[in-house]
Amino acid sequence: MITGLTILTALVCLLLMGAVLIQNPKGGGIDSTFGGSSANQVFGAAKSTDFIEKVTWYLAIALFILCIATSLIADSSVTDMGL
């Protein structure tokens, strides 16, 4: 159980790093390097920015919850073992 949560936490961390790097900080950024300008033309600049920001917030919340859950489960497993 703990291994699965740890793997899921690592996956969320990688996705969160990618979401942060994709964001466009007031011009430039990696977003334009990887075709972000064409995405802005398709979805509109505001919509793609809003989507990336929402994804970043959801991933950050998921990471927080996963860390707390893993901590609680790890603590209960150590207590059950009598350590």
Stockholm file with secondary structure:
# STOCKHOLM 1.0

chainA/1-83         MITGLTILTALVCLLLMGAVLIQNPKGGGIDSTFGGSSANQVFGAAKSTDFIEKVTWYLAIALFILCIATSLIADSSVTDMGL
#=GR chainA/1-83 SS CHHHHHHHHHHHHHHHHHHHHHSCCSSCSHHHHTTHHHHHHHHCHHHHHHHHHHHHHHHHHHHHHHHHHHHHHHHHHHHHHTC
#=GC SS_cons        CHHHHHHHHHHHHHHHHHHHHHSCCSSCSHHHHTTHHHHHHHHCHHHHHHHHHHHHHHHHHHHHHHHHHHHHHHHHHHHHHTC
//
